Amino acid sequence: MTHLKTGEKSPHFVGFNQEGRKVSLSEFMSKKIILYFYPKDNTPGCTNQACDLRNHYSKFIQDGFNIIGVSPDDVDTHCKFIDKFQLPFNLIADVDKKICTAYGVFGKKRFMGKEYYGVHRTTFIINRDSIIEKIFTKVKTKEHSLQILESYINN
């Protein structure tokens, strides 16, 4: 769904994390980022994905990555989601969907014959120069860490 391609510069973003603190892409200059977009806190797939990333967090940190999740949920909801599942990374509240739109992950979806607008589960791997190195559009929520790690082993 996204219009972005590997090798392109990552769109700049500014949002508020679970603590209500402003977070922007420029804070992570010279750092590698796993930027993942997901539809909604506390839903089965989104919980599986967040917990899988949490379970492999130390490996990602060891490999020099920062993990940032983005969804249209508000700061309060993110705070509760983080507390409930002990997530060690930032979740950005994108209530107005500006970040999702910039990354091309908000659009038409189809479920049980009905069309609606929502976030397409997508992950971007962004290098130290803010260039998109990898895009995952077919995310396996329970094995997403393995998808990411294997992409680096196979490169």
VENBEL-V713976 format. One record per residue. N is the residue number from 1. SS is DSSP state (hx for helix, st for strand, lp for the rest). NEAR is the number of other ideal C-beta (glycine too) atoms within 10 Angstrom. Layout:
N/SS/NEAR + N/SS/NEAR
This chain:
1/lp/14 + 2/lp/17 + 3/lp/9 + 4/lp/17 + 5/lp/8 + 6/lp/11 + 7/lp/8 + 8/lp/12 + 9/st/11 + 10/lp/21 + 11/lp/16 + 12/lp/11 + 13/lp/19 + 14/st/13 + 15/st/21 + 16/st/18 + 17/lp/19 + 18/lp/25 + 19/lp/12 + 20/lp/11 + 21/lp/10 + 22/st/10 + 23/st/20 + 24/st/12 + 25/hx/18 + 26/hx/10 + 27/hx/13 + 28/hx/17 + 29/lp/10 + 30/lp/8 + 31/lp/13 + 32/st/16 + 33/st/22 + 34/st/22 + 35/st/22 + 36/st/26 + 37/st/25 + 38/lp/26 + 39/lp/18 + 40/lp/15 + 41/lp/25 + 42/lp/13 + 43/lp/13 + 44/hx/9 + 45/hx/15 + 46/hx/21 + 47/hx/18 + 48/hx/15 + 49/hx/23 + 50/hx/26 + 51/hx/16 + 52/hx/20 + 53/hx/22 + 54/hx/17 + 55/hx/10 + 56/lp/17 + 57/hx/16 + 58/hx/10 + 59/hx/12 + 60/hx/19 + 61/hx/13 + 62/hx/8 + 63/lp/13 + 64/lp/10 + 65/st/19 + 66/st/16 + 67/st/23 + 68/st/24 + 69/st/26 + 70/st/26 + 71/st/27 + 72/lp/20 + 73/lp/24 + 74/lp/14 + 75/hx/18 + 76/hx/11 + 77/hx/18 + 78/hx/24 + 79/hx/18 + 80/hx/14 + 81/hx/21 + 82/hx/21 + 83/hx/10 + 84/hx/12 + 85/hx/13 + 86/lp/8 + 87/lp/21 + 88/lp/12 + 89/lp/20 + 90/st/20 + 91/st/28 + 92/st/23 + 93/st/23 + 94/lp/24 + 95/lp/13 + 96/lp/10 + 97/lp/16 + 98/hx/14 + 99/hx/24 + 100/hx/23 + 101/hx/13 + 102/hx/16 + 103/lp/25 + 104/lp/16 + 105/lp/28 + 106/st/22 + 107/st/13 + 108/st/10 + 109/st/14 + 110/st/8 + 111/st/8 + 112/lp/4 + 113/lp/5 + 114/st/7 + 115/st/8 + 116/st/8 + 117/st/9 + 118/st/16 + 119/st/22 + 120/lp/19 + 121/lp/22 + 122/st/22 + 123/st/23 + 124/st/23 + 125/st/21 + 126/st/22 + 127/lp/14 + 128/lp/13 + 129/lp/11 + 130/lp/18 + 131/st/13 + 132/st/21 + 133/st/18 + 134/st/16 + 135/st/17 + 136/st/17 + 137/lp/11 + 138/lp/7 + 139/lp/20 + 140/lp/15 + 141/hx/18 + 142/hx/13 + 143/hx/14 + 144/hx/22 + 145/hx/21 + 146/hx/13 + 147/hx/15 + 148/hx/24 + 149/hx/15 + 150/hx/11 + 151/hx/14 + 152/hx/12 + 153/hx/7 + 154/lp/6 + 155/lp/7
